[in-house]
Amino acid sequence: HLCRTNAEPMKVPVNEQAPVVARDQITIHAPIQTVWRLLAAIGEWPRWRSAVTSATLHGPAQEGAVFT
């Protein structure tokens, strides 16, 4: 449950009861702001994540948000 920056780890809670929980670990050589901007653009996930064929956010991107 950590998002690591060059400075220090940042705890990000995961709802283990969510309908889908995905985990992956890679090293990305980019500023954390760039990474979060890409992750937050849920509708764009299919462009860079081959396992995702479509993604739609229903409401604002916030804790408890729903997307399909």
N, CA, C and O atoms as a CHARMM CRD file, in Angstrom:
* protein
*
  272
    1    1 HSD  N      0.79500  -1.19300   0.00000 PROA 1      0.00000
    2    1 HSD  CA     0.00000   0.00000   0.00000 PROA 1      0.00000
    3    1 HSD  C      0.84500   1.26800   0.00000 PROA 1      0.00000
    4    1 HSD  O      0.43800   2.28400   0.56300 PROA 1      0.00000
    5    2 LEU  N      1.98300   1.21700  -0.60900 PROA 2      0.00000
    6    2 LEU  CA     2.86300   2.37600  -0.59700 PROA 2      0.00000
    7    2 LEU  C      3.09800   2.89900  -1.99600 PROA 2      0.00000
    8    2 LEU  O      3.21400   2.14000  -2.95900 PROA 2      0.00000
    9    3 CYS  N      3.16400   4.18400  -2.08200 PROA 3      0.00000
   10    3 CYS  CA     3.58400   4.84600  -3.31000 PROA 3      0.00000
   11    3 CYS  C      4.90200   5.51000  -2.95300 PROA 3      0.00000
   12    3 CYS  O      4.93100   6.42600  -2.13100 PROA 3      0.00000
   13    4 ARG  N      5.96400   5.07300  -3.54400 PROA 4      0.00000
   14    4 ARG  CA     7.27500   5.58200  -3.15700 PROA 4      0.00000
   15    4 ARG  C      7.70300   6.73000  -4.06200 PROA 4      0.00000
   16    4 ARG  O      7.58600   6.66300  -5.28600 PROA 4      0.00000
   17    5 THR  N      8.18300   7.74300  -3.44800 PROA 5      0.00000
   18    5 THR  CA     8.81900   8.83200  -4.17200 PROA 5      0.00000
   19    5 THR  C     10.30000   8.76000  -3.83500 PROA 5      0.00000
   20    5 THR  O     10.70900   7.93300  -3.01900 PROA 5      0.00000
   21    6 ASN  N     11.09700   9.60000  -4.44300 PROA 6      0.00000
   22    6 ASN  CA    12.51300   9.62200  -4.09800 PROA 6      0.00000
   23    6 ASN  C     12.71900  10.06700  -2.66000 PROA 6      0.00000
   24    6 ASN  O     13.73600   9.73900  -2.04800 PROA 6      0.00000
   25    7 ALA  N     11.77000  10.80400  -2.12100 PROA 7      0.00000
   26    7 ALA  CA    11.92100  11.33800  -0.77600 PROA 7      0.00000
   27    7 ALA  C     11.57200  10.28800   0.28300 PROA 7      0.00000
   28    7 ALA  O     12.41800   9.92900   1.10200 PROA 7      0.00000
   29    8 GLU  N     10.34700   9.80400   0.27000 PROA 8      0.00000
   30    8 GLU  CA     9.89800   8.85600   1.28800 PROA 8      0.00000
   31    8 GLU  C      8.61000   8.18200   0.83200 PROA 8      0.00000
   32    8 GLU  O      7.91700   8.70200  -0.04300 PROA 8      0.00000
   33    9 PRO  N      8.27700   7.01400   1.42400 PROA 9      0.00000
   34    9 PRO  CA     7.03000   6.33900   1.03900 PROA 9      0.00000
   35    9 PRO  C      5.80800   7.14100   1.47400 PROA 9      0.00000
   36    9 PRO  O      5.84900   7.86700   2.46700 PROA 9      0.00000
   37   10 MET  N      4.72600   7.00200   0.71900 PROA 10     0.00000
   38   10 MET  CA     3.47200   7.66800   1.03600 PROA 10     0.00000
   39   10 MET  C      2.41000   6.58500   1.17100 PROA 10     0.00000
   40   10 MET  O      2.18700   5.83000   0.22400 PROA 10     0.00000
   41   11 LYS  N      1.75200   6.49000   2.31500 PROA 11     0.00000
   42   11 LYS  CA     0.73300   5.46200   2.52400 PROA 11     0.00000
   43   11 LYS  C     -0.54300   5.83500   1.78200 PROA 11     0.00000
   44   11 LYS  O     -1.03700   6.95800   1.89400 PROA 11     0.00000
   45   12 VAL  N     -1.06600   4.88400   1.02800 PROA 12     0.00000
   46   12 VAL  CA    -2.31900   5.05500   0.29800 PROA 12     0.00000
   47   12 VAL  C     -3.20000   3.86700   0.67400 PROA 12     0.00000
   48   12 VAL  O     -2.87300   2.73800   0.30900 PROA 12     0.00000
   49   13 PRO  N     -4.31500   4.08000   1.39600 PROA 13     0.00000
   50   13 PRO  CA    -5.14900   2.95800   1.81500 PROA 13     0.00000
   51   13 PRO  C     -5.84600   2.29400   0.63200 PROA 13     0.00000
   52   13 PRO  O     -6.20700   2.95500  -0.34200 PROA 13     0.00000
   53   14 VAL  N     -6.03000   0.98400   0.73000 PROA 14     0.00000
   54   14 VAL  CA    -6.72200   0.21200  -0.29600 PROA 14     0.00000
   55   14 VAL  C     -7.94200  -0.42800   0.35000 PROA 14     0.00000
   56   14 VAL  O     -7.83100  -1.05200   1.40500 PROA 14     0.00000
   57   15 ASN  N     -9.10400  -0.27700  -0.27500 PROA 15     0.00000
   58   15 ASN  CA   -10.32600  -0.91200   0.20800 PROA 15     0.00000
   59   15 ASN  C    -10.31800  -2.36200  -0.25500 PROA 15     0.00000
   60   15 ASN  O    -10.63500  -2.64600  -1.41000 PROA 15     0.00000
   61   16 GLU  N     -9.95900  -3.27500   0.63300 PROA 16     0.00000
   62   16 GLU  CA    -9.87000  -4.69400   0.28400 PROA 16     0.00000
   63   16 GLU  C    -11.24100  -5.29500  -0.01400 PROA 16     0.00000
   64   16 GLU  O    -11.31400  -6.39800  -0.55500 PROA 16     0.00000
   65   17 GLN  N    -12.33000  -4.60200   0.32300 PROA 17     0.00000
   66   17 GLN  CA   -13.68300  -5.09000   0.06300 PROA 17     0.00000
   67   17 GLN  C    -14.23500  -4.58100  -1.26800 PROA 17     0.00000
   68   17 GLN  O    -15.36700  -4.90600  -1.62800 PROA 17     0.00000
   69   18 ALA  N    -13.46100  -3.79700  -1.99400 PROA 18     0.00000
   70   18 ALA  CA   -13.90400  -3.27000  -3.28700 PROA 18     0.00000
   71   18 ALA  C    -14.16200  -4.42800  -4.25200 PROA 18     0.00000
   72   18 ALA  O    -13.54500  -5.48500  -4.12100 PROA 18     0.00000
   73   19 PRO  N    -15.07000  -4.24200  -5.22200 PROA 19     0.00000
   74   19 PRO  CA   -15.35000  -5.30300  -6.19200 PROA 19     0.00000
   75   19 PRO  C    -14.10200  -5.76700  -6.94300 PROA 19     0.00000
   76   19 PRO  O    -13.99000  -6.94000  -7.29800 PROA 19     0.00000
   77   20 VAL  N    -13.18100  -4.86300  -7.18100 PROA 20     0.00000
   78   20 VAL  CA   -11.93600  -5.21000  -7.86900 PROA 20     0.00000
   79   20 VAL  C    -10.79100  -4.53900  -7.13400 PROA 20     0.00000
   80   20 VAL  O    -10.83800  -3.34200  -6.85100 PROA 20     0.00000
   81   21 VAL  N     -9.77600  -5.30600  -6.83200 PROA 21     0.00000
   82   21 VAL  CA    -8.56100  -4.77100  -6.22500 PROA 21     0.00000
   83   21 VAL  C     -7.40500  -5.22800  -7.09900 PROA 21     0.00000
   84   21 VAL  O     -7.21800  -6.42600  -7.31100 PROA 21     0.00000
   85   22 ALA  N     -6.63500  -4.28400  -7.60100 PROA 22     0.00000
   86   22 ALA  CA    -5.50400  -4.62300  -8.46600 PROA 22     0.00000
   87   22 ALA  C     -4.22200  -4.09800  -7.84600 PROA 22     0.00000
   88   22 ALA  O     -4.18800  -3.02000  -7.25300 PROA 22     0.00000
   89   23 ARG  N     -3.18200  -4.87900  -7.99700 PROA 23     0.00000
   90   23 ARG  CA    -1.87200  -4.46200  -7.50500 PROA 23     0.00000
   91   23 ARG  C     -0.84600  -4.72100  -8.59100 PROA 23     0.00000
   92   23 ARG  O     -0.93600  -5.68400  -9.35200 PROA 23     0.00000
   93   24 ASP  N      0.11000  -3.84900  -8.63700 PROA 24     0.00000
   94   24 ASP  CA     1.21200  -4.00700  -9.58100 PROA 24     0.00000
   95   24 ASP  C      2.38300  -3.23700  -9.01600 PROA 24     0.00000
   96   24 ASP  O      2.19500  -2.29800  -8.24300 PROA 24     0.00000
   97   25 GLN  N      3.56500  -3.61400  -9.38300 PROA 25     0.00000
   98   25 GLN  CA     4.73800  -2.89600  -8.90200 PROA 25     0.00000
   99   25 GLN  C      5.72000  -2.73900 -10.04600 PROA 25     0.00000
  100   25 GLN  O      6.15900  -3.72000 -10.64800 PROA 25     0.00000
  101   26 ILE  N      6.05500  -1.50000 -10.33600 PROA 26     0.00000
  102   26 ILE  CA     7.04300  -1.19000 -11.35900 PROA 26     0.00000
  103   26 ILE  C      7.83300   0.03300 -10.89800 PROA 26     0.00000
  104   26 ILE  O      7.41500   0.74900  -9.98800 PROA 26     0.00000
  105   27 THR  N      8.94900   0.25500 -11.52400 PROA 27     0.00000
  106   27 THR  CA     9.72400   1.46300 -11.27400 PROA 27     0.00000
  107   27 THR  C      9.50700   2.39800 -12.44600 PROA 27     0.00000
  108   27 THR  O      9.73200   2.02400 -13.59700 PROA 27     0.00000
  109   28 ILE  N      9.06900   3.61000 -12.15500 PROA 28     0.00000
  110   28 ILE  CA     8.80600   4.60400 -13.18900 PROA 28     0.00000
  111   28 ILE  C      9.75300   5.77400 -12.96600 PROA 28     0.00000
  112   28 ILE  O      9.77100   6.37600 -11.89300 PROA 28     0.00000
  113   29 HSD  N     10.52100   6.08400 -13.96600 PROA 29     0.00000
  114   29 HSD  CA    11.45700   7.20100 -13.86800 PROA 29     0.00000
  115   29 HSD  C     10.77700   8.46700 -14.38600 PROA 29     0.00000
  116   29 HSD  O     11.03400   8.92800 -15.49800 PROA 29     0.00000
  117   30 ALA  N      9.89600   9.01500 -13.53900 PROA 30     0.00000
  118   30 ALA  CA     9.14700  10.23000 -13.87600 PROA 30     0.00000
  119   30 ALA  C      8.73700  10.89000 -12.56900 PROA 30     0.00000
  120   30 ALA  O      8.67300  10.22600 -11.53400 PROA 30     0.00000
  121   31 PRO  N      8.46100  12.17800 -12.60400 PROA 31     0.00000
  122   31 PRO  CA     7.98800  12.85300 -11.39200 PROA 31     0.00000
  123   31 PRO  C      6.66600  12.24300 -10.91100 PROA 31     0.00000
  124   31 PRO  O      5.81800  11.87000 -11.72200 PROA 31     0.00000
  125   32 ILE  N      6.49800  12.14500  -9.59900 PROA 32     0.00000
  126   32 ILE  CA     5.28500  11.56100  -9.03100 PROA 32     0.00000
  127   32 ILE  C      4.02800  12.28200  -9.51600 PROA 32     0.00000
  128   32 ILE  O      2.98000  11.65500  -9.67000 PROA 32     0.00000
  129   33 GLN  N      4.12000  13.59300  -9.76000 PROA 33     0.00000
  130   33 GLN  CA     2.96500  14.34900 -10.25100 PROA 33     0.00000
  131   33 GLN  C      2.52400  13.82600 -11.62000 PROA 33     0.00000
  132   33 GLN  O      1.32700  13.74700 -11.89600 PROA 33     0.00000
  133   34 THR  N      3.46700  13.47500 -12.46300 PROA 34     0.00000
  134   34 THR  CA     3.14900  12.93400 -13.78800 PROA 34     0.00000
  135   34 THR  C      2.45800  11.58500 -13.65700 PROA 34     0.00000
  136   34 THR  O      1.46900  11.31900 -14.33900 PROA 34     0.00000
  137   35 VAL  N      2.97400  10.74300 -12.78700 PROA 35     0.00000
  138   35 VAL  CA     2.39500   9.41100 -12.58800 PROA 35     0.00000
  139   35 VAL  C      0.96400   9.52700 -12.06800 PROA 35     0.00000
  140   35 VAL  O      0.06500   8.86700 -12.59000 PROA 35     0.00000
  141   36 TRP  N      0.74200  10.35000 -11.05500 PROA 36     0.00000
  142   36 TRP  CA    -0.60700  10.49800 -10.50900 PROA 36     0.00000
  143   36 TRP  C     -1.56300  11.11200 -11.52800 PROA 36     0.00000
  144   36 TRP  O     -2.74100  10.75600 -11.55800 PROA 36     0.00000
  145   37 ARG  N     -1.07600  12.02500 -12.36000 PROA 37     0.00000
  146   37 ARG  CA    -1.93000  12.61100 -13.39800 PROA 37     0.00000
  147   37 ARG  C     -2.40500  11.51600 -14.35500 PROA 37     0.00000
  148   37 ARG  O     -3.57400  11.50100 -14.74100 PROA 37     0.00000
  149   38 LEU  N     -1.52200  10.61000 -14.73700 PROA 38     0.00000
  150   38 LEU  CA    -1.90900   9.50900 -15.62400 PROA 38     0.00000
  151   38 LEU  C     -2.86900   8.54700 -14.93100 PROA 38     0.00000
  152   38 LEU  O     -3.85100   8.11100 -15.53300 PROA 38     0.00000
  153   39 LEU  N     -2.59500   8.21600 -13.67900 PROA 39     0.00000
  154   39 LEU  CA    -3.48300   7.31600 -12.94900 PROA 39     0.00000
  155   39 LEU  C     -4.86000   7.92600 -12.72600 PROA 39     0.00000
  156   39 LEU  O     -5.86400   7.21300 -12.76100 PROA 39     0.00000
  157   40 ALA  N     -4.92100   9.22500 -12.49900 PROA 40     0.00000
  158   40 ALA  CA    -6.19500   9.89600 -12.23500 PROA 40     0.00000
  159   40 ALA  C     -7.05300  10.05100 -13.48500 PROA 40     0.00000
  160   40 ALA  O     -8.26300  10.24800 -13.37800 PROA 40     0.00000
  161   41 ALA  N     -6.45100   9.96500 -14.66200 PROA 41     0.00000
  162   41 ALA  CA    -7.19700  10.07600 -15.92600 PROA 41     0.00000
  163   41 ALA  C     -7.74700   8.69200 -16.28000 PROA 41     0.00000
  164   41 ALA  O     -7.28600   8.05400 -17.22600 PROA 41     0.00000
  165   42 ILE  N     -8.72600   8.24500 -15.51600 PROA 42     0.00000
  166   42 ILE  CA    -9.24400   6.87900 -15.62200 PROA 42     0.00000
  167   42 ILE  C     -9.72500   6.54800 -17.02800 PROA 42     0.00000
  168   42 ILE  O     -9.50200   5.43200 -17.49800 PROA 42     0.00000
  169   43 GLY  N    -10.36800   7.47000 -17.70200 PROA 43     0.00000
  170   43 GLY  CA   -10.85400   7.22100 -19.06000 PROA 43     0.00000
  171   43 GLY  C     -9.74400   6.94200 -20.06400 PROA 43     0.00000
  172   43 GLY  O    -10.00000   6.40100 -21.14000 PROA 43     0.00000
  173   44 GLU  N     -8.51900   7.30800 -19.72000 PROA 44     0.00000
  174   44 GLU  CA    -7.37200   7.09500 -20.61100 PROA 44     0.00000
  175   44 GLU  C     -6.62900   5.79100 -20.32600 PROA 44     0.00000
  176   44 GLU  O     -5.69100   5.45500 -21.04900 PROA 44     0.00000
  177   45 TRP  N     -7.01900   5.06000 -19.30300 PROA 45     0.00000
  178   45 TRP  CA    -6.30800   3.83100 -18.95500 PROA 45     0.00000
  179   45 TRP  C     -6.13000   2.88100 -20.13600 PROA 45     0.00000
  180   45 TRP  O     -5.04200   2.32500 -20.28300 PROA 45     0.00000
  181   46 PRO  N     -7.14100   2.66200 -20.99000 PROA 46     0.00000
  182   46 PRO  CA    -6.95300   1.72000 -22.10200 PROA 46     0.00000
  183   46 PRO  C     -5.81800   2.10500 -23.05700 PROA 46     0.00000
  184   46 PRO  O     -5.30500   1.24500 -23.77300 PROA 46     0.00000
  185   47 ARG  N     -5.42300   3.36700 -23.08000 PROA 47     0.00000
  186   47 ARG  CA    -4.34700   3.80300 -23.98200 PROA 47     0.00000
  187   47 ARG  C     -2.99100   3.26600 -23.55400 PROA 47     0.00000
  188   47 ARG  O     -2.11300   3.07500 -24.39600 PROA 47     0.00000
  189   48 TRP  N     -2.80100   3.01900 -22.25600 PROA 48     0.00000
  190   48 TRP  CA    -1.49300   2.58100 -21.77600 PROA 48     0.00000
  191   48 TRP  C     -1.53000   1.29300 -20.95500 PROA 48     0.00000
  192   48 TRP  O     -0.47800   0.77900 -20.57600 PROA 48     0.00000
  193   49 ARG  N     -2.71300   0.76900 -20.67600 PROA 49     0.00000
  194   49 ARG  CA    -2.85000  -0.48000 -19.91400 PROA 49     0.00000
  195   49 ARG  C     -3.62900  -1.47700 -20.75800 PROA 49     0.00000
  196   49 ARG  O     -4.85600  -1.41300 -20.82200 PROA 49     0.00000
  197   50 SER  N     -2.92400  -2.39700 -21.40400 PROA 50     0.00000
  198   50 SER  CA    -3.54900  -3.29300 -22.38300 PROA 50     0.00000
  199   50 SER  C     -4.63700  -4.17900 -21.78100 PROA 50     0.00000
  200   50 SER  O     -5.53300  -4.61100 -22.50700 PROA 50     0.00000
  201   51 ALA  N     -4.59100  -4.46100 -20.49200 PROA 51     0.00000
  202   51 ALA  CA    -5.60600  -5.30600 -19.86700 PROA 51     0.00000
  203   51 ALA  C     -6.93300  -4.57600 -19.66500 PROA 51     0.00000
  204   51 ALA  O     -7.94400  -5.21200 -19.36500 PROA 51     0.00000
  205   52 VAL  N     -6.94600  -3.25600 -19.82300 PROA 52     0.00000
  206   52 VAL  CA    -8.15900  -2.45700 -19.63300 PROA 52     0.00000
  207   52 VAL  C     -8.70400  -2.07200 -21.00200 PROA 52     0.00000
  208   52 VAL  O     -8.02800  -1.40100 -21.78100 PROA 52     0.00000
  209   53 THR  N     -9.94000  -2.50300 -21.29400 PROA 53     0.00000
  210   53 THR  CA   -10.54200  -2.17700 -22.59300 PROA 53     0.00000
  211   53 THR  C    -11.36700  -0.90000 -22.54300 PROA 53     0.00000
  212   53 THR  O    -11.51800  -0.22000 -23.55800 PROA 53     0.00000
  213   54 SER  N    -11.90800  -0.56300 -21.36200 PROA 54     0.00000
  214   54 SER  CA   -12.61900   0.70100 -21.18700 PROA 54     0.00000
  215   54 SER  C    -12.66600   1.02000 -19.69800 PROA 54     0.00000
  216   54 SER  O    -12.61600   0.12400 -18.85600 PROA 54     0.00000
  217   55 ALA  N    -12.76100   2.29700 -19.39000 PROA 55     0.00000
  218   55 ALA  CA   -12.85200   2.73500 -17.99400 PROA 55     0.00000
  219   55 ALA  C    -13.57400   4.07500 -17.96300 PROA 55     0.00000
  220   55 ALA  O    -13.20300   5.00800 -18.67500 PROA 55     0.00000
  221   56 THR  N    -14.60700   4.15800 -17.13300 PROA 56     0.00000
  222   56 THR  CA   -15.39000   5.37900 -17.00100 PROA 56     0.00000
  223   56 THR  C    -15.54800   5.70700 -15.52500 PROA 56     0.00000
  224   56 THR  O    -15.96200   4.85800 -14.73500 PROA 56     0.00000
  225   57 LEU  N    -15.22200   6.92400 -15.15900 PROA 57     0.00000
  226   57 LEU  CA   -15.38400   7.38900 -13.78400 PROA 57     0.00000
  227   57 LEU  C    -16.78400   7.96700 -13.63500 PROA 57     0.00000
  228   57 LEU  O    -17.21500   8.78500 -14.44800 PROA 57     0.00000
  229   58 HSD  N    -17.49500   7.53700 -12.59100 PROA 58     0.00000
  230   58 HSD  CA   -18.85500   8.02100 -12.32700 PROA 58     0.00000
  231   58 HSD  C    -18.80500   8.97300 -11.14000 PROA 58     0.00000
  232   58 HSD  O    -18.93600   8.54900  -9.99200 PROA 58     0.00000
  233   59 GLY  N    -18.61500  10.25800 -11.41800 PROA 59     0.00000
  234   59 GLY  CA   -18.49400  11.26200 -10.36700 PROA 59     0.00000
  235   59 GLY  C    -17.05000  11.70900 -10.22700 PROA 59     0.00000
  236   59 GLY  O    -16.20000  11.34900 -11.04100 PROA 59     0.00000
  237   60 PRO  N    -16.77400  12.49800  -9.19100 PROA 60     0.00000
  238   60 PRO  CA   -15.41800  13.02000  -9.01300 PROA 60     0.00000
  239   60 PRO  C    -14.44800  11.93200  -8.55800 PROA 60     0.00000
  240   60 PRO  O    -14.85000  10.95900  -7.91900 PROA 60     0.00000
  241   61 ALA  N    -13.17900  12.10100  -8.89000 PROA 61     0.00000
  242   61 ALA  CA   -12.13200  11.17200  -8.46400 PROA 61     0.00000
  243   61 ALA  C    -11.80300  11.46800  -7.00800 PROA 61     0.00000
  244   61 ALA  O    -11.06800  12.40700  -6.70200 PROA 61     0.00000
  245   62 GLN  N    -12.35200  10.66300  -6.12600 PROA 62     0.00000
  246   62 GLN  CA   -12.14200  10.84700  -4.69300 PROA 62     0.00000
  247   62 GLN  C    -12.32500   9.49900  -4.01400 PROA 62     0.00000
  248   62 GLN  O    -12.75300   8.53200  -4.64300 PROA 62     0.00000
  249   63 GLU  N    -12.00400   9.43900  -2.74300 PROA 63     0.00000
  250   63 GLU  CA   -12.17600   8.20000  -1.99700 PROA 63     0.00000
  251   63 GLU  C    -13.61100   7.72000  -2.12800 PROA 63     0.00000
  252   63 GLU  O    -14.55000   8.49600  -1.94400 PROA 63     0.00000
  253   64 GLY  N    -13.78200   6.44800  -2.44300 PROA 64     0.00000
  254   64 GLY  CA   -15.10400   5.87100  -2.61000 PROA 64     0.00000
  255   64 GLY  C    -15.70300   6.05500  -3.98800 PROA 64     0.00000
  256   64 GLY  O    -16.83000   5.62500  -4.23600 PROA 64     0.00000
  257   65 ALA  N    -14.96500   6.69100  -4.89400 PROA 65     0.00000
  258   65 ALA  CA   -15.46800   6.91700  -6.25100 PROA 65     0.00000
  259   65 ALA  C    -15.71700   5.58300  -6.94700 PROA 65     0.00000
  260   65 ALA  O    -15.07100   4.57900  -6.64900 PROA 65     0.00000
  261   66 VAL  N    -16.66200   5.59400  -7.87400 PROA 66     0.00000
  262   66 VAL  CA   -17.02300   4.39600  -8.62400 PROA 66     0.00000
  263   66 VAL  C    -16.63800   4.58900 -10.07900 PROA 66     0.00000
  264   66 VAL  O    -16.90900   5.63200 -10.67400 PROA 66     0.00000
  265   67 PHE  N    -16.00200   3.57000 -10.64400 PROA 67     0.00000
  266   67 PHE  CA   -15.73700   3.58000 -12.07600 PROA 67     0.00000
  267   67 PHE  C    -15.94000   2.18200 -12.62400 PROA 67     0.00000
  268   67 PHE  O    -15.78000   1.18900 -11.91600 PROA 67     0.00000
  269   68 THR  N    -16.29600   2.12300 -13.90100 PROA 68     0.00000
  270   68 THR  CA   -16.54400   0.83300 -14.55200 PROA 68     0.00000
  271   68 THR  C    -15.70500   0.72500 -15.79500 PROA 68     0.00000
  272   68 THR  O    -15.76400  -0.28700 -16.49400 PROA 68     0.00000
